[in-house]
């Protein structure tokens, strides 16, 4: 098996094709294969006999790198994870299926963990047009949008994401008080994120208005729409269910610190 960094177009397109066979399971590495996320990611492809057998990405736009590995056989995942760990200094973030936990825990120490639902839009017919307080953010709104997320300490925000897909906002005067946007947008799938309302303006339907407007714009007959939400965030889950999302699976969100190589070798013996 050979692992190489994805830099040229032919290999990039082959990796997109490989991951798009299961866009829900592969959403994070698949999203990193499209601009502008690709520009701040290290993507690696594992190949056997000139055939792609696995893809991983290390996303560098947040305070800690995020490691994502697509669906693959266990030995392929192991090789891709070790390659990714070799590119980072110490701490990282990953979002994984529960059955992948042991693979990561053998090679890194858990600093913090919690679970999230991956939810999928299954009832787009529930999105009825109505007068909405949300409007689509324009480029001139980026400074205010960035200020809003920074002031509210949003860990999953970087201004580069504004180039991925649309953001919808609710304003009071010139200030943004609620927003939601697109983390990932490919021909197969759209991932919603950064859904946030200022505490003083909650319970007014602003997050629901922003999310509904987003879904209406990015959904299509052949594009999946999904999102992640913490399993203990009951109000948000109810809101998403009202819009037409259903729970798909539980994933684990891990903040991790990689172990010294000698310890990793003993763990895998």
N, C-alpha and C positions, 0 to 999 in steps of 0.2 A: 504493500500500500504506500502510495506517495501522497504527501501533503504539501501543497504550495499556496502561496498567497495569490488571491484573485486580483489581477490588475488589468488584464487585457479583455477586450469585449467578447471574444468567442467563449472564454471560460466563464465570464460573468453571465452570459445568456444561458449557458449550460447549467449553471448553479440555480438561476431563476427557475428554469424548467424543472429541475429536480425538486426544489422546495415547493413549487406551486402544485405538486401532486397532492399535498395535504396542507393547504394554507393556514388552517386553524391551528394545527400543531406546530407549524413552522413559522408562525407569524413574525416573531422577533428577528430571526436571521433573514427571513425573506424581505422584511421591510428595510433592513440594512443594505440590501442589494440595489436600492433605488436612491437616486439623488433627492435631497441633499444629504441623506443619512450615510450613503456610501462614502461620501467625502470625509467623514469623521469616524470611519470604521476600518478595522483590519478584518478582512474576510479571507477565510481559508477553505480550500476544497480538498477533500480526500478522494483519491481516484485509484481504481484497480482495473488493469487492462483497458486503459483509456476511457473508463466509465466512471462517472461521479457516483460515489457511495456515501458521501456525507459533506455537510457544510457547516461551518461555525463562523461567528462574528464576535469581535470585541469592539463595542461602541464606546467612543471616547468623549461624548459631548456633555456628560454630567460630571459631578464632582468625583465619582468613582467609575471606573470602567465597568461595563455590563457585558458579561459573557453569555452568549446564546448558541445553542447547538441544535441543529435540526434533527428530525427523525432519522435514525440510523441504527445499525447493529451495535451491540455493546462495545465490541473492540474498536469500532470506528469512533464511537463517541469518546472512548477513553483516550485514543490517540489525539483527537481534536481538542479535547479538554487540556491535555498535557501541553499541546502546542500553544493554546491560548494562555495558559498559566505562565508559560515561558516568556510571554510578551508584557506581563504586568509586574509591577514592583512588589505589591503586597495585598492590599484590600481590593475587593470587587463586589459586584452585585450580580445575582442571577435569578431568573424566574424559571422554575422547572416543574415538571409533573412529579407527583409524589413518588412514583416508581423510580425516579432518577436520583433520589436523595442520597443513597449510599455511594453512588459514583462520585459525587461532589464531596461528601463528608470524609471520604478516604484521603482526599487531597487538600482539604481546607477546613479550617475551624469556623464554626458558625458564631458570628457576633450578635446577630439579631435575626429573627425569623417571624413571619406571619403568613397566613394563608389568604388567598384571593379566589373569587369566582371568575372564571372566564365566562362571560355572557355573550349570547349571540342573538341578533335580531331575527325573530321568526314570524312576526306578525306586522309587516309593514303596512298592512291595510288599516291599522289602527291610527295611522298618522294623518289625521284630518287637518286640512288647512284652516288656519284661524289667525286672527290678529295677534301678533306676537311682539313682546317688548325687545326681543333679540334682533340684532341686525349683524350682517356679515362685516367682519373687521377688514378695513382697508390697510394698505401699506402705511398710511399716515398714522394709523392706530398702534403700530408696533411698539413705539416708545412707551405709550400708556399701558399696553398689554404686558410688556416686559416689567414695568414698574409694579403692576398689579400682582404678578406671580412672584416677583422677588420679595415684595413686602409681605406676602402671605406664605413665604418660605416653601414654595412648591418645589419638591425635590425632582420632579420629572419634567422640568421645563428648561429649555434652552431656546434662545431666539431663532436658532436654525430651523426649529420645527415649524415656524411660520411659513417656511417654503415648502413644507410637505403637502399641506392641504388646507382647507378653509378653517377659520376660527369664527365663532359667533360670540357676541358680547352684549351685555346690557349696561347702559350708562346712566348715571345720575349726574346731570350737568356734563362736565368734561371728564369725569372720572369713571373708570370701569368698575362695576360692582359685582359682575358675574361674567364667567367666560367658559367656553369649552372648545376643544379643537380636535384635530386629527394628528395622531402620533405616526401612523403608518398608512400609506395609500399605494396600493398596487392594483393591477387589473383584476386580481382575484379577491382582494380583501381590503377593508378599511378598518383601522383601529382607532376608536375614540379615546381621548384622554384629557388630562388637565381640566376636568370639570370641577369648577370651584366658584363659590359665592361668598362674598364678604359676610362675616357673622352678623353684622347689623342689618343685612338685607335678606336674610334667609326666611323661608316659609312664605315666599311671595311667588313661587313658581319660576324663578329666573333660571335655575339650572336645568329644569325640565324644558323651558323654552329654548335655551341654547342647544341642548342635546337633540331635541326634536328637529330644529332647523338644520343641524348638521346631518342627521340621519336622512332627512328629506333630500338633501343635496347629494350625498355620496352613495346612497343605496341605488341599486339597479337590479335587474332580473337575475344577473349572474355574478354579482359582487356580494360577498359576505360582509356583514358589519358586526364587529365585536368590540368588547371592552373588558378591562379588568377592574374589579372592585373588591375591597376587603370583605371577608366573610362576616366580620362583625359590624359592618356599616349597614344596618337594617334600613334606615330611611332612604339611602341611595339605591339599595337593591329594589325596594318598593317602587321608587321612581322609574327605574329602568324597566321593571316589569310592566308598569303602566304604559310605557312607550312601545313595548312589544318585544323586549328582550327576555330570554330564558337562560337559566343556568345551564352551562355546558359541561364544565369540569372544574375541579379545584386544583389550583397550582400553589406552589410554595415560593414565597419571595424571601431570598436569603441575602443578608450582608455577611460576607465571608473574608477570612484572611488565609491566604495560602500557606500550607505547611512547608517547612524546609524539605528539600528533596530527599534527604536521608529518612525522614519520618514518612514521607509518601511511599518510598520504596518498601519500608517495613509494613505499612498498612496494606499494600497490595500483594504481599507474599502469601 
